[in-house]
Amino acid sequence: MNWIKTKNNTKVNLNEIPTLKIDELREEIISLNKRPIGFFGKDWGYGTTRLFVVLADDENGDLYVSSALFEQNEKEYESLTQVLPAFHIFEREFYEQFGIKPLNHPWLKPLRKNQKDYQFFEMEGEEVHQVAVGPIHAGVIEPGHFRFMCNGETVYHLEIMLGYQNRGVEELMVKHPTNQLAESICGDSVIAHNLAYSKVMETLKETKITKRAQLIRTLALEMERAAIHIGDLGAIAGDIAYLMGASVFGATRTLVINTMLEFSGSRFGRGLVTVGGVNFDIDNEKIERAIKTLTKVEKDVDRMVKTMLKNTSVMSRLEKTGVVSQEKACEIGLVGMAARACGIILDSRFDFADECFKNLALPRKIFKGKGDVNARFQLRYQETMESLSIAKRILEMLKNGYREEVLTKNENLLCADSMAISITEGWRGEVVHIALTDMNGTLSRYKIKDPSFNNWYGLALAVRNNGVSDFPLCNKSFNLSYCGNDL
């Protein structure tokens, strides 16, 4: 077999990963037909480049790892995207970083280094016109450029150009890996990214954390999910001028993040998660207060959502707006909430569950959405209620048991010549961190994938055949990260 089969948060010997010719690896990938979560290169010395590929078997919770070596004069290969469109964004990134061209790629454009001489898609016709938005936006928002091709008010095509804040996070992580850097990757996914980083480092250090620390981490992750979803329910309400919803959800979200402030000193959970566990325990007084607060949040969210969904004006704006079909979502590789809203069964909390989540033995709920704004709105509501329920259950467990330390000290060096893959289901979807070490146990490559990397193209497809004025609503219903993509 030309693949190593492994699991989430499991160490792999780098020397045991097969190294194939690219044509052979391409055929293997097509034959295996699994979902890509990693497709990245590493300088392998003497002018060569090694391509690492990680595929996910979600149904069985397995990860497949293989690689190909490009010699110094090998600067092209036949694109995978022609056969497996989900590779489209991965191949663009690999080409941009290493100059190895995927021949016959249907959309081979710069991904991040794209501000000079970028060639936008053009349409011709007397009634065709362009609408350009950004990169500077009228509000506190990150930079991104949106180019609409319209006929009248109808959007035929949207092209999204990002990369305005490419910070070189992966290179920084190799030089100075810290929890502080990990939680700064994407400001609204502090817990998800910090957790993925901590777990990948714990795997390479062979560190085992306590059950109490695991519970606090899971609690924080679900509170982050609930808080951002509630905020997005409010943002969607605001974009359809339902101001009561915007106000109620905004105030309700504050209750969740202020509870996180009590736990960690930060409303977004900065400084809570660390390699070896968590920095702060939660006493019973705070637990009682948190349970009371989250119970109120549950009631307020439930009442406001049900009120909105009874309003015909609200439903006329949400239903059949920004549709992405299940077939198209699967084809282009959507992940997380955006995929589940299309009816795709994909959630790494269940597919690649850690010990804590397995022990909670939670039932998996399948959402049969139609891939429109309404589906994304209602899924956010459902996931908010589930996350609040999980959080309250964990708080009760912490109050009644698991009396142990929350931080495990381990001064071990990272294992040498190793790879570890860590997948955490953030509120947008899977956050993937992959770390490689050299013969001295030093980080030599660090790869990060935020779910926005997969999902920006989904937003572009969602806007097609909608009115240009529907774009803000579609955009809010995805709420993707600029910095998570740009890294």
Residue pairs with C-beta under 8 A, 6 or more apart in sequence:
2 18
2 20
2 24
2 25
2 28
2 66
3 18
3 28
3 32
3 55
3 64
3 65
3 66
4 12
4 16
4 17
4 18
4 64
4 65
4 66
5 62
5 63
5 64
5 65
6 12
6 62
6 63
6 64
6 65
6 421
7 61
7 62
7 63
7 352
8 61
8 63
8 348
8 352
8 354
8 421
8 422
8 423
9 199
9 200
9 202
9 203
9 354
9 420
9 421
9 422
10 203
10 420
10 421
11 203
11 204
11 206
11 415
11 418
11 419
11 420
12 65
12 418
12 419
12 420
12 421
13 417
13 418
14 417
14 418
14 419
14 436
14 437
15 417
17 52
17 65
17 66
17 67
17 419
18 66
18 67
19 50
19 67
19 68
19 69
20 28
20 66
20 67
20 68
20 69
21 68
21 69
22 51
22 68
22 70
22 74
22 77
23 77
23 78
24 68
25 51
25 53
25 66
25 67
25 68
26 77
26 78
26 80
28 66
29 53
29 55
29 80
29 84
30 80
30 83
30 84
32 55
32 64
33 84
34 55
34 56
34 57
34 64
35 55
35 56
35 58
35 86
35 333
36 53
36 54
36 55
36 56
36 84
36 86
36 87
36 90
36 333
37 54
37 55
37 56
37 63
37 421
37 423
37 430
37 432
37 449
38 52
38 53
38 54
38 421
38 432
38 434
38 447
38 449
39 51
39 52
39 53
39 54
39 87
39 90
39 91
39 93
39 94
40 51
40 52
40 90
40 93
40 94
40 97
40 434
40 445
40 447
41 49
41 50
41 51
41 52
41 94
41 97
41 98
41 100
42 49
42 50
42 52
42 436
42 444
42 445
43 49
44 50
44 69
46 72
47 71
47 72
48 69
48 70
48 71
48 72
49 69
49 70
49 98
49 100
50 67
50 68
50 69
50 70
51 67
51 68
51 69
51 70
51 94
51 100
52 65
52 66
52 67
52 419
52 434
52 436
52 447
53 65
53 66
53 67
53 68
54 63
54 64
54 65
54 421
54 434
55 63
55 64
55 65
56 62
56 63
56 64
56 351
56 352
56 423
57 63
57 64
58 345
58 346
58 348
58 351
58 352
59 351
61 351
61 352
61 353
63 352
63 421
65 419
65 421
70 77
70 98
70 100
74 100
75 99
75 100
75 101
76 100
76 101
76 102
76 103
77 100
77 101
77 102
77 103
78 102
78 103
78 104
79 87
79 91
79 102
79 103
79 104
79 105
79 106
79 108
80 87
80 91
80 102
81 87
81 88
81 91
81 102
81 105
81 106
81 107
82 104
82 105
82 106
85 331
85 332
85 333
86 331
86 332
86 333
87 333
88 105
88 106
88 107
88 332
88 333
88 457
89 111
89 333
89 453
89 454
89 457
91 102
91 105
91 108
92 105
92 107
92 108
92 109
92 110
92 111
93 111
93 112
94 100
94 102
95 101
95 102
95 105
95 108
96 110
96 111
96 112
96 113
101 108
102 108
109 118
109 119
110 118
110 163
111 162
111 163
112 162
112 163
112 166
112 485
112 486
112 487
113 163
113 166
114 161
114 162
114 163
115 163
115 164
118 161
120 147
120 159
120 161
121 147
121 149
121 157
121 159
122 149
123 149
123 156
123 157
125 151
127 151
127 152
128 149
128 150
128 151
128 156
129 150
129 151
130 147
130 148
130 149
130 150
131 147
131 148
131 150
131 468
132 145
132 146
132 147
132 148
133 145
133 146
133 147
133 148
133 471
134 143
134 144
134 145
134 146
135 143
135 144
135 145
135 161
135 164
136 143
137 143
137 144
142 164
142 165
142 481
142 482
142 483
143 164
143 165
143 482
144 160
144 161
144 162
144 164
144 482
145 160
145 161
145 162
145 164
146 158
146 159
146 160
146 161
146 471
147 158
147 159
147 160
147 161
148 155
148 157
148 158
148 463
148 468
148 471
149 155
149 156
149 157
149 158
149 159
150 156
150 468
153 467
153 468
153 469
154 465
154 466
154 467
154 468
155 463
155 464
155 465
155 466
155 467
155 468
155 470
155 471
156 464
156 465
157 460
157 464
158 459
158 460
158 463
158 464
158 471
159 460
160 456
160 457
160 459
160 460
162 456
162 482
162 485
162 486
163 485
163 486
164 482
164 486
165 482
165 483
165 486
166 486
166 487
167 483
167 486
167 487
168 487
169 181
169 185
169 448
169 487
170 445
170 446
170 447
170 448
170 487
172 181
173 181
173 182
173 197
173 443
173 446
173 448
174 443
174 444
174 445
174 446
177 197
177 201
177 443
177 446
179 194
179 197
179 198
179 271
179 273
179 274
179 275
180 270
182 193
182 194
182 196
182 197
182 198
182 433
183 190
183 191
183 193
183 194
183 269
183 270
183 271
183 273
185 193
185 448
185 450
185 483
185 484
185 487
186 192
186 193
186 450
186 452
186 481
186 483
186 484
187 268
187 483
188 228
188 268
188 427
188 481
189 224
189 228
189 426
189 427
189 428
189 431
189 450
189 481
189 484
190 224
190 266
190 268
190 269
190 270
191 217
191 220
191 221
191 223
191 224
191 269
191 272
191 273
191 426
192 221
192 224
192 424
192 425
192 426
192 427
192 431
193 424
193 426
193 431
193 433
193 448
193 450
194 269
194 272
194 273
194 274
195 217
195 221
195 273
195 424
195 431
196 422
196 423
196 424
196 431
196 432
196 433
197 275
197 422
197 433
198 273
198 274
198 275
198 276
199 354
199 422
199 424
199 433
200 420
200 421
200 422
200 433
200 434
200 435
201 207
201 275
201 414
201 435
202 208
202 209
202 275
202 276
202 410
203 420
203 422
204 414
204 415
204 418
204 420
204 435
204 437
205 275
205 410
205 412
205 413
205 414
205 415
206 410
206 412
206 415
207 275
207 276
207 408
207 410
207 412
208 408
209 276
209 277
209 408
210 277
210 402
210 404
210 405
210 406
210 408
211 356
211 402
211 404
212 281
212 398
212 402
212 403
212 404
212 405
212 406
213 276
213 277
213 278
213 405
213 406
213 407
213 408
214 354
214 355
214 356
215 356
215 394
215 397
215 398
215 402
216 263
216 272
216 277
216 278
216 280
216 281
216 282
216 394
216 398
216 406
217 273
217 277
217 278
217 356
218 356
218 357
218 360
218 390
218 394
219 390
219 391
219 394
219 395
219 398
220 260
220 263
220 264
220 269
220 272
220 273
220 278
221 424
221 425
221 426
222 387
222 388
222 390
222 391
222 394
223 256
223 259
223 260
223 269
223 387
223 391
224 260
224 268
224 269
224 426
224 427
225 383
225 384
225 387
225 426
225 427
226 256
226 297
226 383
226 384
226 387
226 388
226 391
227 253
227 256
227 257
227 260
228 253
228 427
228 479
229 380
229 381
229 383
229 384
229 387
229 427
230 249
230 252
230 253
230 256
230 297
230 301
230 384
231 249
231 250
231 253
232 380
232 476
232 477
232 479
233 245
233 249
233 301
233 304
233 305
233 377
233 380
233 381
233 384
234 245
234 246
234 247
234 248
234 249
234 250
234 253
235 246
235 476
235 479
236 245
236 318
236 373
236 377
236 473
236 476
236 477
237 243
237 244
237 245
237 246
237 249
237 308
238 245
238 246
238 476
239 472
239 473
239 476
240 313
240 314
240 317
240 318
240 473
242 308
242 311
242 313
242 314
244 304
245 304
245 307
245 308
248 300
248 304
249 301
249 304
252 297
252 300
252 301
252 304
255 293
255 296
255 297
256 293
256 294
256 297
257 267
257 268
258 267
259 289
259 290
259 293
259 294
260 266
260 267
260 268
260 269
260 272
261 267
262 286
262 289
262 290
263 269
263 272
263 280
263 282
263 286
263 290
264 270
264 271
264 272
264 279
264 280
265 271
265 280
266 272
271 279
271 280
272 278
272 279
272 280
273 279
274 407
276 407
276 408
276 409
276 410
277 405
277 406
277 407
277 408
278 406
278 407
279 406
279 407
280 406
281 406
282 290
282 395
282 398
284 399
287 395
287 398
287 399
288 399
290 391
290 395
291 392
291 395
291 396
294 388
294 391
294 392
294 395
295 392
297 388
298 385
298 388
298 389
301 381
301 384
301 385
301 388
302 385
305 378
305 381
308 314
309 315
309 378
315 374
317 373
317 473
318 372
318 373
318 374
318 377
319 372
319 373
319 374
320 370
320 372
320 374
321 372
321 373
321 374
321 466
321 470
321 473
321 474
322 372
322 373
322 376
322 462
322 463
322 466
322 470
322 473
322 474
322 477
323 370
323 371
323 372
323 462
324 334
324 338
324 342
324 371
324 458
324 461
324 462
325 342
325 371
326 342
326 343
326 344
326 371
328 461
329 338
329 339
329 342
329 344
329 371
329 458
330 339
330 342
330 344
332 454
332 457
332 458
332 461
333 454
334 342
334 344
334 454
334 455
334 458
335 346
335 429
335 430
335 451
335 454
335 455
336 346
336 347
336 425
336 426
336 427
336 428
336 429
336 430
336 451
336 454
336 455
337 376
337 379
337 380
337 383
337 427
337 428
337 429
338 376
338 428
338 429
338 451
338 455
338 458
338 478
339 346
339 429
340 346
340 347
340 367
340 369
340 379
341 367
341 369
341 371
341 372
341 375
341 376
341 379
342 369
342 370
342 371
342 375
343 367
343 368
343 369
343 370
343 371
345 366
346 429
347 364
347 425
348 423
348 424
348 425
348 430
349 357
349 425
350 357
350 364
352 423
360 390
360 393
360 394
362 390
365 382
365 386
367 375
367 378
367 379
367 382
369 375
369 376
369 378
369 379
371 462
373 473
373 474
373 477
376 477
376 478
377 477
383 427
413 441
414 435
414 437
414 441
414 442
414 443
415 437
415 441
416 437
416 438
416 439
416 440
416 441
417 437
417 438
417 439
418 436
418 437
419 434
419 435
419 436
419 437
420 434
420 435
421 432
421 433
421 434
422 432
422 433
422 434
423 430
423 431
423 432
424 430
424 431
425 431
426 450
426 451
428 450
428 451
428 452
428 455
428 479
428 480
428 481
428 484
429 451
429 454
429 455
430 449
430 451
431 449
431 450
431 451
432 447
432 448
432 449
433 446
433 447
433 448
433 449
434 445
434 446
434 447
434 448
435 443
435 445
435 446
435 447
436 443
436 444
436 445
436 446
437 443
437 444
438 444
448 487
450 481
450 484
450 485
450 487
451 484
452 480
452 481
452 482
452 484
452 485
453 484
453 485
455 478
455 480
456 480
456 485
458 478
459 474
459 475
459 478
459 480
462 474
462 477
462 478
463 470
463 471
463 474
466 474
